[in-house]
Amino acid sequence: MIRDPKDLKRYTASERANHWVVGISFILLALSGLAFFHPAFFPLTQLFGGPVWTRILHPYLGVIMALAFVVMFFRFKHLNKMTPADKEWLSKVDQMVDGDDHNMPEQGKYNGGQKVMFWALAISMLLMTLSGIVIWRAWFDLPVDIVRLGAVVHAAAGAVMIGLIMVHVYAAIWVKGTIRAMWYGTVTRAWAKQHHRGWYRQVTGK
């Protein structure tokens, strides 16, 4: 892709690498987790070398994702604090969905929807990690009632997280130019001015 040297830097190489480690880990965890969630998905274990290896690898992949997510959380949490403008944006989100973004309030690096997504994923990730530790029988031997509760929480948090990621991917595809930001690290000035005017003014001084 030929990029304009005037494009704006949105993500550094380390931020993008961090994001993709989380993303790839999530895909592997979703596939291996679904394999044990319902018999219809059990053939997915063949992607990991069979059911035994799937059972072994799943929690360790979870550790990788959890650690990478912690790094990402502390990198971006200060940019995801809700503001009055974000609440106004959320109240007008139906206009945005209809394709009319002219009346949307000015947004910083992230809009209200992205911030809600960030915190929803953070809560889901916390529940997934804690419940995953509880049901990791190879390392922890907790009372069976706690393990059963952990399994239910793990499955529920996993289902919510899969849904959130599907929305995240759809939104990235829907807003043209968004995927490029996480792939190359840059966005066009026109994209920034249209979708994140506050951030555009901050980085350009205009």
N, CA, C and O of each residue as an XYZ file, in Angstrom:
824
protein
N       0.838     -1.198      0.000
C       0.000      0.000      0.000
C       0.875      1.250      0.000
O       1.804      1.363      0.799
N       0.573      2.190     -0.901
C       1.295      3.468     -0.940
C       0.643      4.417      0.052
O      -0.551      4.701     -0.043
N       1.424      4.904      0.998
C       0.880      5.775      2.024
C       1.391      7.191      1.869
O       2.541      7.416      1.490
N       0.537      8.126      2.161
C       0.879      9.537      2.103
C       1.751      9.880      3.300
O       1.385      9.557      4.430
N       2.902     10.530      3.084
C       3.770     10.901      4.217
C       3.089     11.851      5.200
O       3.567     12.045      6.317
N       1.975     12.440      4.777
C       1.241     13.338      5.674
C       0.241     12.583      6.564
O      -0.419     13.185      7.411
N       0.135     11.265      6.363
C      -0.759     10.479      7.206
C      -0.368     10.617      8.680
O       0.785     10.898      9.007
N      -1.343     10.416      9.555
C      -1.115     10.580     10.990
C      -0.794      9.237     11.644
O      -1.393      8.210     11.323
N       0.160      9.274     12.564
C       0.535      8.074     13.303
C      -0.491      7.826     14.393
O      -0.690      8.669     15.267
N      -1.152      6.657     14.344
C      -2.173      6.339     15.346
C      -1.681      5.297     16.350
O      -2.031      5.352     17.529
N      -0.873      4.352     15.883
C      -0.358      3.319     16.779
C       1.116      3.056     16.493
O       1.543      3.065     15.339
N       1.884      2.824     17.544
C       3.296      2.476     17.389
C       3.404      0.989     17.046
O       2.428      0.244     17.147
N       4.588      0.576     16.646
C       4.805     -0.832     16.290
C       4.560     -1.740     17.490
O       3.982     -2.817     17.345
N       4.997     -1.314     18.676
C       4.808     -2.154     19.865
C       3.341     -2.246     20.248
O       2.892     -3.294     20.714
N       2.589     -1.174     20.062
C       1.151     -1.200     20.345
C       0.431     -2.150     19.398
O      -0.466     -2.888     19.806
N       0.830     -2.124     18.130
C       0.210     -3.018     17.154
C       0.568     -4.470     17.448
O      -0.286     -5.352     17.361
N       1.829     -4.721     17.797
C       2.256     -6.087     18.119
C       1.480     -6.603     19.335
O       1.030     -7.749     19.349
N       1.330     -5.762     20.338
C       0.572     -6.109     21.539
C      -0.865     -6.487     21.181
O      -1.397     -7.479     21.678
N      -1.483     -5.686     20.316
C      -2.861     -5.932     19.888
C      -2.981     -7.266     19.167
O      -3.920     -8.022     19.416
N      -2.033     -7.565     18.269
C      -2.127     -8.795     17.488
C      -1.825    -10.033     18.317
O      -2.355    -11.107     18.032
N      -0.983     -9.904     19.339
C      -0.757    -11.043     20.244
C      -2.059    -11.376     20.965
O      -2.436    -12.542     21.082
N      -2.749    -10.328     21.449
C      -4.046    -10.537     22.102
C      -5.042    -11.137     21.113
O      -5.749    -12.092     21.435
N      -5.091    -10.566     19.898
C      -6.054    -11.017     18.895
C      -5.845    -12.453     18.467
O      -6.803    -13.223     18.403
N      -4.599    -12.832     18.171
C      -4.302    -14.200     17.727
C      -4.545    -15.185     18.868
O      -5.076    -16.275     18.656
N      -4.149    -14.790     20.083
C      -4.390    -15.651     21.243
C      -5.878    -15.877     21.435
O      -6.311    -16.986     21.748
N      -6.662    -14.816     21.244
C      -8.105    -14.935     21.422
C      -8.703    -15.912     20.414
O      -9.547    -16.733     20.772
N      -8.273    -15.828     19.163
C      -8.801    -16.736     18.135
C      -8.500    -18.192     18.498
O      -9.371    -19.057     18.398
N      -7.264    -18.452     18.918
C      -6.882    -19.813     19.296
C      -7.657    -20.281     20.527
O      -8.058    -21.442     20.610
N      -7.866    -19.376     21.477
C      -8.615    -19.724     22.683
C     -10.090    -19.967     22.373
O     -10.703    -20.880     22.926
N     -10.656    -19.150     21.491
C     -12.063    -19.321     21.123
C     -12.277    -20.672     20.443
O     -13.243    -21.376     20.739
N     -11.375    -21.030     19.535
C     -11.502    -22.299     18.817
C     -11.337    -23.494     19.756
O     -12.115    -24.447     19.711
N     -10.307    -23.427     20.608
C     -10.069    -24.548     21.519
C     -11.129    -24.595     22.620
O     -11.500    -25.680     23.067
N     -11.618    -23.443     23.060
C     -12.660    -23.412     24.083
C     -13.977    -23.936     23.558
O     -14.661    -24.693     24.247
N     -14.345    -23.546     22.352
C     -15.590    -24.038     21.750
C     -15.553    -25.552     21.546
O     -16.584    -26.221     21.606
N     -14.363    -26.078     21.306
C     -14.219    -27.518     21.087
C     -14.710    -28.322     22.285
O     -15.199    -29.441     22.134
N     -14.575    -27.736     23.489
C     -15.011    -28.428     24.695
C     -16.350    -27.919     25.212
O     -16.894    -28.446     26.182
N     -16.873    -26.894     24.558
C     -18.144    -26.309     25.001
C     -19.344    -27.141     24.554
O     -20.319    -27.284     25.292
N     -19.264    -27.696     23.326
C     -20.393    -28.469     22.787
C     -19.845    -29.538     21.837
O     -18.895    -29.284     21.097
N     -20.432    -30.709     21.858
C     -19.939    -31.801     20.982
C     -19.866    -31.431     19.507
O     -19.032    -31.964     18.775
N     -20.740    -30.513     19.057
C     -20.737    -30.115     17.645
C     -19.424    -29.455     17.249
O     -19.032    -29.486     16.082
N     -18.736    -28.851     18.238
C     -17.472    -28.155     17.958
C     -16.250    -29.020     18.251
O     -15.118    -28.583     18.047
N     -16.472    -30.248     18.728
C     -15.345    -31.094     19.139
C     -14.317    -31.337     18.030
O     -13.128    -31.439     18.330
N     -14.729    -31.434     16.759
C     -13.717    -31.619     15.692
C     -12.662    -30.502     15.639
O     -11.601    -30.688     15.043
N     -12.940    -29.360     16.251
C     -11.949    -28.276     16.269
C     -10.681    -28.678     17.013
O      -9.635    -28.050     16.850
N     -10.774    -29.731     17.834
C      -9.583    -30.178     18.561
C      -8.482    -30.636     17.606
O      -7.303    -30.633     17.961
N      -8.878    -31.032     16.380
C      -7.886    -31.496     15.401
C      -6.945    -30.372     14.969
O      -5.840    -30.629     14.491
N      -7.388    -29.135     15.139
C      -6.520    -27.996     14.810
C      -5.332    -27.899     15.763
O      -4.327    -27.259     15.450
N      -5.453    -28.534     16.922
C      -4.416    -28.427     17.949
C      -3.712    -29.763     18.209
O      -2.972    -29.905     19.183
N      -3.950    -30.731     17.333
C      -3.295    -32.022     17.484
C      -4.092    -33.043     18.250
O      -3.542    -34.052     18.691
N      -5.387    -32.805     18.419
C      -6.237    -33.753     19.122
C      -6.729    -33.213     20.452
O      -6.260    -32.170     20.907
N      -7.674    -33.913     21.085
C      -8.278    -33.411     22.320
C      -7.311    -33.258     23.493
O      -7.441    -32.323     24.284
N      -6.344    -34.168     23.612
C      -5.398    -34.091     24.728
C      -4.555    -32.825     24.630
O      -4.417    -32.081     25.602
N      -3.995    -32.589     23.446
C      -3.174    -31.389     23.265
C      -4.008    -30.110     23.372
O      -3.522    -29.086     23.851
N      -5.256    -30.172     22.926
C      -6.136    -29.005     23.048
C      -6.346    -28.662     24.513
O      -6.289    -27.495     24.901
N      -6.590    -29.689     25.331
C      -6.787    -29.499     26.769
C      -5.533    -28.938     27.432
O      -5.620    -28.103     28.332
N      -4.368    -29.402     26.984
C      -3.106    -28.932     27.563
C      -2.814    -27.488     27.156
O      -2.447    -26.660     27.990
N      -2.983    -27.193     25.853
C      -2.581    -25.889     25.320
C      -3.516    -24.754     25.718
O      -3.066    -23.625     25.913
N      -4.811    -25.036     25.841
C      -5.803    -23.980     26.077
C      -5.461    -23.067     27.257
O      -5.442    -21.850     27.075
N      -5.194    -23.586     28.446
C      -4.901    -22.683     29.564
C      -3.608    -21.893     29.400
O      -3.515    -20.751     29.851
N      -2.613    -22.495     28.759
C      -1.354    -21.769     28.564
C      -1.528    -20.632     27.560
O      -0.930    -19.566     27.708
N      -2.350    -20.867     26.542
C      -2.701    -19.778     25.623
C      -3.441    -18.682     26.378
O      -3.283    -17.495     26.091
N      -4.258    -19.104     27.357
C      -4.971    -18.138     28.177
C      -4.021    -17.263     28.985
O      -4.260    -16.066     29.145
N      -2.958    -17.850     29.486
C      -1.961    -17.082     30.238
C      -1.310    -16.035     29.338
O      -1.116    -14.888     29.741
N      -0.972    -16.446     28.105
C      -0.359    -15.513     27.145
C      -1.301    -14.348     26.865
O      -0.890    -13.188     26.881
N      -2.571    -14.667     26.608
C      -3.537    -13.611     26.303
C      -3.742    -12.694     27.502
O      -3.792    -11.474     27.345
N      -3.859    -13.261     28.687
C      -4.086    -12.457     29.886
C      -2.933    -11.480     30.122
O      -3.164    -10.307     30.416
N      -1.706    -11.956     29.994
C      -0.544    -11.088     30.203
C      -0.480     -9.988     29.151
O      -0.207     -8.831     29.469
N      -0.734    -10.357     27.890
C      -0.712     -9.364     26.811
C      -1.831     -8.348     26.993
O      -1.653     -7.166     26.702
N      -2.990     -8.807     27.476
C      -4.124     -7.894     27.687
C      -3.831     -6.926     28.825
O      -4.223     -5.761     28.759
N      -3.149     -7.389     29.868
C      -2.787     -6.503     30.981
C      -1.916     -5.363     30.470
O      -2.113     -4.206     30.842
N      -0.950     -5.698     29.615
C      -0.088     -4.668     29.031
C      -0.921     -3.674     28.223
O      -0.743     -2.462     28.340
N      -1.834     -4.201     27.403
C      -2.675     -3.345     26.574
C      -3.605     -2.491     27.437
O      -3.843     -1.324     27.128
N      -4.124     -3.069     28.509
C      -5.038     -2.344     29.396
C      -4.356     -1.111     29.969
O      -4.911     -0.013     29.917
N      -3.162     -1.283     30.513
C      -2.465     -0.142     31.128
C      -1.939      0.848     30.088
O      -1.670      2.005     30.412
N      -1.795      0.402     28.859
C      -1.395      1.311     27.785
C      -2.519      2.268     27.402
O      -2.282      3.435     27.091
N      -3.738      1.757     27.430
C      -4.846      2.525     26.863
C      -5.924      2.959     27.852
O      -6.852      3.669     27.465
N      -5.829      2.557     29.104
C      -6.923      2.860     30.025
C      -7.123      4.359     30.231
O      -8.253      4.811     30.415
N      -6.034      5.137     30.201
C      -6.180      6.587     30.407
C      -6.886      7.257     29.228
O      -7.451      8.340     29.375
N      -6.852      6.616     28.065
C      -7.524      7.161     26.889
C      -8.984      6.727     26.807
O      -9.720      7.174     25.927
N      -9.401      5.863     27.718
C     -10.750      5.314     27.663
C     -11.630      5.733     28.845
O     -12.615      5.067     29.166
N     -11.266      6.829     29.474
C     -12.112      7.367     30.541
C     -13.315      8.058     29.912
O     -13.178      8.857     28.986
N     -14.491      7.736     30.430
C     -15.721      8.295     29.875
C     -15.843      9.784     30.201
O     -15.515     10.218     31.305
N     -16.318     10.555     29.224
C     -16.523     11.997     29.371
C     -17.973     12.324     28.999
O     -18.664     11.488     28.416
N     -18.441     13.539     29.333
C     -19.788     13.944     28.920
C     -20.000     13.831     27.406
O     -21.086     13.471     26.951
N     -18.953     14.141     26.633
C     -19.052     14.034     25.172
C     -19.286     12.586     24.746
O     -20.007     12.325     23.783
N     -18.669     11.637     25.475
C     -18.857     10.225     25.159
C     -20.296      9.799     25.431
O     -20.882      9.047     24.653
N     -20.861     10.278     26.530
C     -22.243      9.941     26.875
C     -23.204     10.517     25.830
O     -24.204      9.893     25.475
N     -22.881     11.715     25.348
C     -23.711     12.319     24.305
C     -23.589     11.509     23.022
O     -24.580     11.295     22.323
N     -22.382     11.062     22.710
C     -22.154     10.239     21.521
C     -22.993      8.968     21.596
O     -23.625      8.580     20.613
N     -23.000      8.326     22.750
C     -23.759      7.094     22.923
C     -25.261      7.328     22.786
O     -25.992      6.468     22.295
N     -25.718      8.515     23.231
C     -27.148      8.817     23.128
C     -27.584      9.036     21.680
O     -28.773      8.959     21.369
N     -26.617      9.309     20.789
C     -26.925      9.550     19.381
C     -26.408      8.435     18.473
O     -26.325      8.604     17.257
N     -26.060      7.286     19.077
C     -25.439      6.222     18.302
C     -26.362      5.702     17.200
O     -25.888      5.194     16.184
N     -27.692      5.826     17.396
C     -28.617      5.366     16.361
C     -28.459      6.163     15.077
O     -28.631      5.627     13.982
N     -28.126      7.463     15.212
C     -27.878      8.287     14.026
C     -26.611      7.811     13.311
O     -26.541      7.786     12.083
N     -25.619      7.437     14.110
C     -24.355      6.947     13.556
C     -24.589      5.662     12.773
O     -24.051      5.479     11.681
N     -25.395      4.779     13.341
C     -25.688      3.504     12.678
C     -26.437      3.735     11.370
O     -26.255      2.989     10.408
N     -27.280      4.766     11.335
C     -28.035      5.097     10.131
C     -27.177      5.794      9.071
O     -27.651      6.080      7.972
N     -25.908      6.064      9.409
C     -24.994      6.685      8.453
C     -24.933      8.190      8.523
O     -24.296      8.825      7.684
N     -25.595      8.780      9.525
C     -25.580     10.237      9.670
C     -24.716     10.600     10.877
O     -25.175     10.550     12.018
N     -23.452     10.968     10.611
C     -22.553     11.307     11.713
C     -22.309     12.816     11.836
O     -21.391     13.242     12.538
N     -23.127     13.618     11.157
C     -22.920     15.060     11.162
C     -23.230     15.701     12.516
O     -22.650     16.730     12.861
N     -24.140     15.100     13.282
C     -24.521     15.673     14.565
C     -23.816     15.025     15.746
O     -24.137     15.310     16.899
N     -22.867     14.163     15.461
C     -22.158     13.488     16.546
C     -21.195     14.454     17.231
O     -20.549     15.256     16.556
N     -21.086     14.394     18.559
C     -20.164     15.288     19.272
C     -18.711     14.973     18.940
O     -18.383     13.846     18.568
N     -17.867     15.943     19.072
C     -16.443     15.777     18.773
C     -15.825     14.750     19.720
O     -16.062     14.777     20.928
N     -15.034     13.851     19.153
C     -14.426     12.777     19.942
C     -12.908     12.850     19.915
O     -12.306     13.364     18.972
N     -12.303     12.321     20.979
C     -10.859     12.245     21.064
C     -10.351     11.040     20.301
O     -10.891     10.689     19.252
N      -9.306     10.399     20.827
C      -8.740      9.254     20.102
C      -9.738      8.107     20.008
O      -9.721      7.352     19.036
N     -10.606      7.969     21.004
C     -11.625      6.919     20.984
C     -12.990      7.518     21.265
O     -13.115      8.455     22.054
N     -14.023      6.972     20.613
C     -15.376      7.471     20.848
C     -16.044      6.678     21.974
O     -15.470      5.732     22.511
N     -17.264      7.083     22.316
C     -17.974      6.454     23.413
C     -18.181      4.968     23.228
O     -18.068      4.198     24.182
N     -18.487      4.554     21.999
C     -18.691      3.139     21.725
C     -17.431      2.325     21.929
O     -17.477      1.227     22.484
N     -16.306      2.859     21.482
C     -15.032      2.161     21.653
C     -14.658      2.048     23.126
O     -14.072      1.052     23.552
N     -15.000      3.075     23.898
C     -14.684      3.048     25.335
C     -15.539      2.029     26.068
O     -15.046      1.323     26.947
N     -16.816      1.947     25.714
C     -17.677      0.923     26.313
C     -17.137     -0.463     25.973
O     -17.104     -1.347     26.829
N     -16.716     -0.650     24.733
C     -16.136     -1.921     24.309
C     -14.881     -2.251     25.119
O     -14.693     -3.390     25.546
N     -14.033     -1.258     25.327
C     -12.784     -1.450     26.069
C     -13.065     -1.962     27.479
O     -12.464     -2.941     27.923
N     -13.985     -1.294     28.182
C     -14.264     -1.683     29.570
C     -15.023     -3.000     29.652
O     -14.826     -3.770     30.592
N     -15.889     -3.269     28.675
C     -16.604     -4.547     28.648
C     -15.626     -5.704     28.433
O     -15.754     -6.759     29.054
N     -14.653     -5.494     27.552
C     -13.642     -6.515     27.313
C     -12.750     -6.700     28.534
O     -12.356     -7.821     28.859
N     -12.432     -5.601     29.209
C     -11.581     -5.684     30.402
C     -12.269     -6.502     31.501
O     -11.636     -7.343     32.138
N     -13.556     -6.256     31.719
C     -14.308     -7.007     32.731
C     -14.412     -8.476     32.339
O     -14.226     -9.363     33.172
N     -14.711     -8.728     31.062
C     -14.808    -10.105     30.577
C     -13.480    -10.832     30.720
O     -13.435    -12.002     31.099
N     -12.398    -10.124     30.411
C     -11.071    -10.728     30.511
C     -10.736    -11.072     31.955
O     -10.147    -12.118     32.228
N     -11.110    -10.197     32.877
C     -10.863    -10.459     34.293
C     -11.628    -11.706     34.753
O     -11.076    -12.565     35.440
N     -12.903    -11.792     34.365
C     -13.713    -12.950     34.735
C     -13.175    -14.229     34.097
O     -13.148    -15.283     34.734
N     -12.746    -14.134     32.838
C     -12.189    -15.296     32.148
C     -10.923    -15.790     32.838
O     -10.731    -16.995     33.007
N     -10.065    -14.863     33.233
C      -8.794    -15.230     33.858
C      -9.009    -15.869     35.227
O      -8.455    -16.927     35.523
N      -9.817    -15.214     36.055
C     -10.049    -15.732     37.405
C     -10.750    -17.095     37.366
O     -10.363    -18.018     38.083
N     -11.777    -17.213     36.529
C     -12.489    -18.490     36.440
C     -11.618    -19.567     35.801
O     -11.729    -20.747     36.133
N     -10.744    -19.146     34.875
C      -9.837    -20.100     34.245
C      -8.857    -20.690     35.241
O      -8.533    -21.876     35.180
N      -8.384    -19.854     36.161
C      -7.480    -20.340     37.212
C      -8.201    -21.350     38.101
O      -7.641    -22.378     38.481
N      -9.458    -21.035     38.424
C     -10.249    -21.906     39.304
C     -10.421    -23.305     38.710
O     -10.376    -24.297     39.437
N     -10.617    -23.388     37.392
C     -10.896    -24.697     36.775
C      -9.644    -25.361     36.183
O      -9.750    -26.395     35.524
N      -8.467    -24.778     36.411
C      -7.222    -25.355     35.905
C      -6.767    -26.442     36.877
O      -5.911    -26.203     37.728
N      -7.337    -27.619     36.748
C      -7.148    -28.686     37.728
C      -5.711    -29.211     37.772
O      -5.291    -29.782     38.778
N      -4.965    -29.022     36.697
C      -3.582    -29.511     36.680
C      -2.716    -28.791     37.704
O      -1.732    -29.347     38.192
N      -3.085    -27.546     38.032
C      -2.283    -26.741     38.943
C      -3.008    -26.389     40.242
O      -2.370    -26.126     41.261
N      -4.324    -26.386     40.203
C      -5.084    -25.965     41.383
C      -6.125    -27.017     41.734
O      -6.842    -27.510     40.864
N      -6.200    -27.353     43.005
C      -7.137    -28.374     43.473
C      -8.120    -27.723     44.442
O      -7.935    -27.767     45.658
N      -9.157    -27.126     43.887
C     -10.156    -26.421     44.682
C     -11.399    -27.284     44.858
O     -11.596    -28.246     44.116
N     -12.249    -26.942     45.844
C     -13.490    -27.706     46.051
C     -14.327    -27.772     44.783
O     -14.363    -26.828     43.994
N     -15.002    -28.909     44.601
C     -15.721    -29.155     43.360
C     -16.812    -28.116     43.099
O     -17.057    -27.761     41.946
N     -17.467    -27.625     44.143
C     -18.516    -26.617     43.947
C     -17.943    -25.330     43.343
O     -18.571    -24.702     42.492
N     -16.754    -24.951     43.790
C     -16.101    -23.745     43.262
C     -15.685    -23.976     41.810
O     -15.791    -23.077     40.975
N     -15.214    -25.178     41.521
C     -14.806    -25.511     40.149
C     -16.009    -25.456     39.213
O     -15.912    -24.946     38.097
N     -17.137    -25.982     39.670
C     -18.343    -25.961     38.842
C     -18.804    -24.533     38.575
O     -19.167    -24.191     37.450
N     -18.789    -23.699     39.620
C     -19.159    -22.291     39.439
C     -18.187    -21.611     38.483
O     -18.594    -20.827     37.625
N     -16.894    -21.917     38.637
C     -15.882    -21.344     37.757
C     -16.109    -21.729     36.310
O     -15.896    -20.917     35.410
N     -16.543    -22.971     36.076
C     -16.793    -23.440     34.711
C     -17.952    -22.674     34.077
O     -17.905    -22.327     32.897
N     -18.992    -22.413     34.869
C     -20.141    -21.663     34.348
C     -19.738    -20.222     34.026
O     -20.075    -19.696     32.965
N     -19.015    -19.595     34.953
C     -18.564    -18.218     34.728
C     -17.640    -18.149     33.519
O     -17.736    -17.222     32.715
N     -16.754    -19.115     33.388
C     -15.801    -19.142     32.274
C     -16.531    -19.238     30.938
O     -16.207    -18.528     29.986
N     -17.524    -20.131     30.881
C     -18.279    -20.309     29.642
C     -19.089    -19.053     29.307
O     -19.137    -18.629     28.152
N     -19.724    -18.462     30.325
C     -20.535    -17.266     30.091
C     -19.668    -16.090     29.660
O     -20.006    -15.383     28.710
N     -18.550    -15.877     30.354
C     -17.645    -14.777     30.009
C     -17.057    -14.992     28.612
O     -16.864    -14.037     27.859
N     -16.773    -16.258     28.271
C     -16.243    -16.562     26.954
C     -17.238    -16.238     25.859
O     -16.870    -15.687     24.822
N     -18.515    -16.581     26.088
C     -19.556    -16.297     25.097
C     -19.715    -14.797     24.900
O     -19.855    -14.322     23.773
N     -19.692    -14.044     26.017
C     -19.802    -12.583     25.936
C     -18.615    -12.007     25.177
O     -18.773    -11.112     24.347
N     -17.431    -12.524     25.467
C     -16.229    -11.996     24.832
C     -16.216    -12.277     23.338
O     -15.796    -11.427     22.552
N     -16.669    -13.455     22.937
C     -16.754    -13.776     21.513
C     -17.696    -12.798     20.815
O     -17.399    -12.301     19.729
N     -18.840    -12.529     21.458
C     -19.791    -11.566     20.894
C     -19.196    -10.175     20.771
O     -19.380     -9.504     19.755
N     -18.481     -9.737     21.807
C     -17.862     -8.407     21.791
C     -16.817     -8.302     20.682
O     -16.743     -7.288     19.988
N     -16.016     -9.345     20.518
C     -14.977     -9.326     19.485
C     -15.599     -9.317     18.095
O     -15.069     -8.678     17.185
N     -16.709    -10.014     17.923
C     -17.404     -9.999     16.628
C     -17.886     -8.584     16.301
O     -17.783     -8.137     15.159
N     -18.412     -7.885     17.306
C     -18.830     -6.495     17.108
C     -17.616     -5.626     16.793
O     -17.674     -4.762     15.918
N     -16.523     -5.858     17.504
C     -15.286     -5.098     17.309
C     -14.771     -5.246     15.875
O     -14.401     -4.263     15.233
N     -14.754     -6.491     15.385
C     -14.270     -6.747     14.021
C     -15.215     -6.135     12.993
O     -14.772     -5.531     12.016
N     -16.518     -6.292     13.216
C     -17.500     -5.730     12.277
C     -17.356     -4.212     12.190
O     -17.379     -3.643     11.099
N     -17.208     -3.561     13.342
C     -17.082     -2.099     13.360
C     -15.809     -1.659     12.634
O     -15.801     -0.646     11.934
N     -14.729     -2.436     12.811
C     -13.471     -2.094     12.152
C     -13.599     -2.189     10.634
O     -13.028     -1.381      9.902
N     -14.360     -3.191     10.167
C     -14.579     -3.341      8.729
C     -15.548     -2.278      8.219
O     -15.365     -1.730      7.132
N     -16.577     -1.992      9.009
C     -17.619     -1.037      8.623
C     -17.060      0.373      8.450
O     -17.407      1.062      7.491
N     -16.199      0.805      9.368
C     -15.600      2.136      9.269
C     -14.319      2.012      8.447
O     -13.258      1.663      8.965
N     -14.443      2.301      7.179
C     -13.328      2.137      6.242
C     -12.106      2.927      6.701
O     -12.207      4.106      7.040
N     -10.955      2.266      6.707
C      -9.714      2.913      7.106
C      -9.277      2.553      8.511
O      -8.164      2.883      8.921
N     -10.152      1.870      9.260
C      -9.835      1.533     10.643
C      -8.831      0.389     10.731
O      -7.889      0.451     11.520
N      -9.026     -0.656      9.926
C      -8.116     -1.809      9.969
C      -6.704     -1.381      9.591
O      -5.727     -1.876     10.152
N      -6.603     -0.468      8.645
C      -5.292      0.030      8.220
C      -4.520      0.613      9.399
O      -3.295      0.506      9.454
N      -5.239      1.236     10.349
C      -4.581      1.854     11.503
C      -3.832      0.829     12.337
O      -2.727      1.094     12.809
N      -4.436     -0.352     12.522
C      -3.785     -1.367     13.329
C      -2.825     -2.224     12.517
O      -1.995     -2.934     13.085
N      -2.930     -2.163     11.196
C      -2.019     -2.930     10.340
C      -0.748     -2.139     10.033
O       0.363     -2.654     10.161
N      -0.926     -0.893      9.631
C       0.225     -0.056      9.276
C       0.570      0.984     10.334
O       1.679      1.518     10.341
N      -0.358      1.272     11.213
C      -0.092      2.246     12.271
C      -0.480      3.670     11.938
O      -0.341      4.564     12.773
N      -0.973      3.896     10.709
C      -1.308      5.255     10.292
C      -2.738      5.346      9.772
O      -3.338      4.348      9.371
N      -3.267      6.563      9.787
C      -4.585      6.847      9.200
C      -4.464      8.126      8.382
O      -3.568      8.941      8.603
N      -5.369      8.284      7.447
C      -5.347      9.505      6.649
C      -5.868     10.667      7.491
O      -6.589     10.464      8.468
N      -5.502     11.864      7.106
C      -5.979     13.047      7.820
C      -7.489     13.192      7.667
O      -8.172     13.640      8.588
N      -8.003     12.812      6.503
C      -9.442     12.899      6.268
C     -10.189     11.958      7.210
O     -11.229     12.325      7.757
N      -9.664     10.743      7.402
C     -10.276      9.772      8.310
C     -10.291     10.312      9.735
O     -11.311     10.258     10.421
N      -9.151     10.830     10.167
C      -9.051     11.347     11.531
C      -9.987     12.534     11.749
O     -10.626     12.641     12.796
N     -10.066     13.415     10.770
C     -10.911     14.602     10.895
C     -12.386     14.238     10.935
O     -13.172     14.883     11.630
N     -12.762     13.203     10.188
C     -14.163     12.809     10.148
C     -14.599     12.043     11.391
O     -15.679     12.292     11.928
N     -13.765     11.112     11.852
C     -14.178     10.208     12.921
C     -13.699     10.615     14.321
O     -14.329     10.266     15.319
N     -12.594     11.346     14.391
C     -12.035     11.707     15.701
C     -11.479     13.132     15.639
O     -10.269     13.350     15.707
N     -12.390     14.088     15.508
C     -11.972     15.468     15.294
C     -11.118     16.024     16.438
O     -10.160     16.762     16.207
N     -11.476     15.662     17.673
C     -10.707     16.138     18.817
C      -9.280     15.644     18.772
O      -8.345     16.403     19.028
N      -9.104     14.369     18.446
C      -7.758     13.802     18.343
C      -7.009     14.421     17.168
O      -5.811     14.690     17.258
N      -7.715     14.645     16.075
C      -7.113     15.264     14.887
C      -6.537     16.633     15.243
O      -5.412     16.959     14.862
N      -7.313     17.426     15.973
C      -6.837     18.759     16.348
C      -5.658     18.676     17.321
O      -4.739     19.495     17.287
N      -5.715     17.670     18.181
C      -4.657     17.503     19.163
C      -3.310     17.189     18.506
O      -2.281     17.746     18.888
N      -3.328     16.298     17.518
C      -2.066     15.864     16.905
C      -1.583     16.795     15.791
O      -0.400     16.796     15.449
N      -2.506     17.591     15.221
C      -2.101     18.475     14.130
C      -2.008     19.933     14.576
O      -1.359     20.746     13.919
N      -2.657     20.260     15.691
C      -2.666     21.647     16.149
C      -3.596     22.527     15.354
O      -3.505     23.753     15.425
N      -4.512     21.907     14.579
C      -5.432     22.674     13.744
C      -6.853     22.601     14.302
O      -7.772     23.188     13.732
